[in-house]
């Protein structure tokens, strides 16, 4: 790839996946210049907020790891100097890494980025060049071209072949219908509910949408009961979300479960009453 300006590949680890609210805990940058030089920089950053246990489990960076690290505002100028006049690249950078950098620099009082740098996202290229439809799956798993795609019979027969080919290709997949059902419907362990409206934060349910995103459900019950009542009565939220809010207002809070019996139900939580013997 020919470069007319320096190109920085970057990746960011943060306190969560919300670019507008979460904070950076580590940033790695690799700068390639048009003359062939290469420079790397990796910086740990104290986010100023607690990193939840669920997020630590993802990237392995603990609160102790960043306790003595500089705040973002303390490294902002050196980062801007390093990035001056550069374009940017990475995997998913347009969706997360660049937006969270914009927010961090804004909080530190610096505009970013300067000018209009090019942003090359390998994730976007991946999605555009590698289709995710039945025709592509049939070619990948069965090494056949799907004739008559979007006809009901052809698609049905192809989907049957694809599933059987997947079972043959991945011997670690469950080989029985109940096991495959559990595998297909296993809930993302980050979320309390099936829609991801509540997220686990140090083992407790926290709001994952709206103006109180990131706030613990227990705290909202104490300080913002009217908001939870609005969620219950608005009529646009899934019943599971309504039930969680309704029970929370009555002192019953979701508690994270990791046992094998949680998969079939599609939930990784149970409810315990406040003050019960269940963990809080």
C-alpha positions in Angstrom: 0.0 0.0 0.0 1.4 3.4 -1.1 1.4 6.1 1.6 1.4 9.8 1.0 0.9 10.5 4.7 1.8 8.5 7.9 -0.7 5.8 8.6 -1.5 4.8 12.2 -3.0 1.4 13.1 -4.6 1.6 16.5 -6.6 -0.5 19.0 -8.2 0.7 22.2 -9.2 -1.2 25.4 -11.8 0.6 27.5 -14.1 0.4 30.5 -16.9 -0.7 28.2 -18.3 -0.6 24.6 -20.0 2.7 24.7 -17.8 5.2 22.9 -19.7 8.2 24.3 -19.6 7.2 27.9 -16.8 4.7 28.6 -13.1 5.6 29.1 -9.9 4.4 27.6 -7.6 2.1 29.7 -5.1 1.2 27.1 -4.2 2.4 23.6 -1.7 0.9 21.2 -0.5 2.7 18.0 1.7 1.6 15.2 2.8 4.4 12.9 4.0 3.7 9.3 5.5 6.5 7.4 5.8 7.0 3.6 9.6 6.5 3.9 9.2 3.1 5.4 9.8 3.9 9.1 7.8 2.3 11.8 7.1 3.5 15.3 5.1 1.8 18.1 3.5 3.2 21.2 1.4 1.5 23.9 0.0 3.5 26.8 -2.0 2.4 29.9 -4.4 5.0 31.1 -6.2 5.5 34.4 -9.8 6.0 33.3 -10.8 7.7 36.6 -13.7 5.2 37.0 -13.9 1.6 38.1 -13.4 -1.1 35.5 -16.1 -3.7 36.2 -15.3 -7.4 36.7 -17.1 -8.3 33.5 -14.9 -5.9 31.4 -11.7 -7.1 33.2 -12.7 -10.6 32.1 -12.6 -9.4 28.5 -9.3 -7.6 28.2 -7.6 -8.6 31.4 -6.7 -5.0 32.5 -7.5 -4.6 36.2 -8.1 -1.6 38.3 -4.7 -2.2 40.0 -3.0 -2.3 36.6 -4.0 1.3 35.9 -4.0 2.7 39.4 -0.7 4.5 38.9 -1.1 5.2 35.2 -1.6 8.7 33.9 -5.0 10.1 33.2 -5.9 10.7 29.5 -5.6 14.4 29.9 -2.0 14.0 31.0 -1.1 12.1 27.8 -3.4 14.0 25.4 -0.8 16.4 24.1 1.8 13.7 23.4 -0.8 11.6 21.6 -1.9 14.5 19.5 1.8 15.2 18.6 2.3 11.5 17.7 -0.9 11.6 15.5 -0.3 14.9 13.8 -0.8 14.7 10.1 -1.7 11.0 10.1 -4.4 8.8 8.7 -5.9 6.0 10.7 -6.6 2.3 10.3 -7.6 -0.8 12.3 -10.4 -3.4 12.8 -13.6 -1.7 13.8 -11.9 1.7 14.3 -14.7 3.7 12.6 -17.3 2.2 15.0 -15.4 2.5 18.3 -11.8 3.5 18.5 -12.0 6.8 16.7 -15.3 7.8 18.3 -14.0 7.1 21.8 -10.8 9.1 21.1 -12.9 12.0 19.9 -14.8 11.9 23.2 -11.7 11.6 25.4 -9.9 14.5 23.6 -13.1 16.6 23.9 -13.2 16.0 27.7 -9.6 17.1 27.8 -10.3 20.3 25.9 -8.6 19.3 22.5 -10.2 19.0 19.1 -9.7 15.7 17.4 -9.1 14.8 14.7 -7.6 17.8 13.0 -8.5 18.2 9.3 -10.2 15.2 7.6 -7.9 12.2 8.0 -8.6 9.0 6.1 -10.0 6.2 8.2 -9.5 2.6 6.9 -11.6 0.0 8.7 -10.7 -3.6 8.0 -14.0 -4.7 9.6 -15.9 -2.7 6.9 -13.9 -4.3 4.1 -14.4 -7.7 5.7 -18.2 -7.4 5.8 -18.4 -6.0 2.3 -16.1 -8.6 0.7 -17.3 -11.7 2.6 -21.1 -12.0 2.2 -23.0 -13.4 5.2 -26.0 -15.0 3.4 -27.1 -18.6 2.6 -25.4 -18.6 -0.9 -22.0 -17.7 0.8 -22.5 -20.3 3.5 -23.4 -23.0 0.9 -20.2 -22.2 -1.0 -18.1 -22.2 2.1 -19.4 -25.3 3.9 -20.5 -27.4 1.0 -18.2 -26.1 -1.8 -21.3 -25.8 -4.1 -22.9 -23.0 -6.0 -26.5 -22.4 -4.8 -28.8 -22.7 -7.9 -32.2 -21.1 -7.5 -31.3 -19.0 -4.5 -34.3 -17.3 -2.8 -36.6 -20.1 -4.0 -38.1 -21.8 -0.9 -37.2 -25.4 -1.9 -33.6 -24.6 -3.0 -33.0 -22.6 0.2 -34.5 -25.2 2.4 -32.3 -28.0 0.9 -29.2 -25.8 1.0 -29.8 -24.9 4.7 -30.1 -28.6 5.5 -26.8 -29.3 3.8 -25.1 -26.4 5.5 -26.1 -27.5 9.0 -24.9 -31.0 8.4 -21.7 -29.7 6.9 -21.2 -27.5 10.0 -21.6 -30.5 12.3 -19.0 -32.4 10.3 -16.6 -29.4 10.2 -16.9 -28.5 13.9 -16.7 -31.8 15.9 -16.9 -29.8 19.2 -20.5 -28.7 18.4 -23.3 -30.5 20.2 -24.4 -33.4 18.0 -28.0 -33.5 19.3 -30.9 -31.2 18.8 -31.3 -30.1 22.5 -27.6 -29.3 22.7 -27.6 -27.4 19.4 -30.7 -25.5 20.6 -28.8 -24.4 23.7 -25.8 -23.4 21.6 -27.9 -21.3 19.2 -29.8 -19.6 21.9 -27.1 -19.0 24.5 -27.4 -15.5 25.7 -24.5 -13.1 25.6 -23.0 -13.3 29.1 -22.5 -9.6 29.2 -26.3 -9.0 29.3 -28.9 -9.6 32.0 -31.8 -9.9 29.5 -32.1 -11.3 26.0 -32.4 -7.8 24.4 -29.3 -6.4 26.1 -31.2 -3.6 27.8 -29.5 -4.4 31.1 -25.8 -5.3 31.4 -23.8 -6.9 34.2 -21.6 -4.6 36.1 -19.6 -6.2 38.9 -22.3 -8.9 39.1 -25.2 -6.4 39.4 -27.7 -5.3 36.8 -27.0 -1.9 35.2 -29.1 0.1 32.7 -27.7 -0.3 29.1 -29.9 2.3 27.4 -31.3 5.8 27.8 -30.2 8.7 29.9 -29.2 6.5 32.8 -27.1 4.1 30.8 -24.4 2.6 33.0 -26.3 3.3 36.3 -26.9 0.3 38.6 -30.5 -0.8 38.7 -30.3 -0.8 42.5 -29.3 2.9 42.5 -32.1 3.8 40.1 -34.6 2.2 42.4 -33.3 4.4 45.2 -32.9 7.7 43.2 -35.0 7.5 40.0 -38.0 5.3 40.7 -40.1 7.5 38.4 -37.8 6.6 35.4 -38.3 2.9 36.0 -42.1 3.4 36.3 -42.0 5.2 33.0 -40.2 2.2 31.4 -42.9 -0.1 32.8 -45.8 2.1 31.6 -44.4 3.3 28.3 -45.7 0.3 26.4 -42.7 0.0 24.0 -40.3 -2.1 26.0 -40.1 -6.0 25.9 -42.0 -7.7 28.6 -38.7 -9.1 30.0 -37.4 -5.6 30.5 -40.7 -4.5 32.1 -40.6 -7.4 34.5 -37.1 -6.6 35.6 -38.0 -3.0 36.4 -41.3 -4.0 38.0 -39.6 -6.5 40.3 -36.7 -4.2 41.1 -39.2 -1.6 42.4 -40.4 -4.3 44.8 -36.9 -5.2 46.0 -36.2 -8.1 43.7 -32.9 -7.7 41.7 -31.3 -10.0 39.0 -28.3 -11.9 40.2 -25.8 -13.4 37.8 -25.9 -17.1 37.4 -23.2 -19.2 35.8 -24.7 -22.7 36.3 -25.4 -25.1 33.4 -29.2 -24.8 34.0 -29.2 -21.2 32.7 -28.8 -21.9 29.0 -32.1 -23.4 28.0 -34.1 -20.5 29.4 -32.0 -18.0 27.5 -31.2 -16.1 30.7 -28.1 -15.8 32.8 -29.9 -14.3 35.8 -32.3 -15.1 38.6 -34.2 -12.7 40.9 -33.6 -12.4 44.6 -35.3 -10.1 47.0 -33.3 -7.3 48.6 -32.1 -8.5 51.9 -32.3 -12.2 51.0 -29.5 -14.7 51.3 -28.7 -14.3 47.6 -25.5 -12.5 46.6 -25.8 -8.7 45.9 
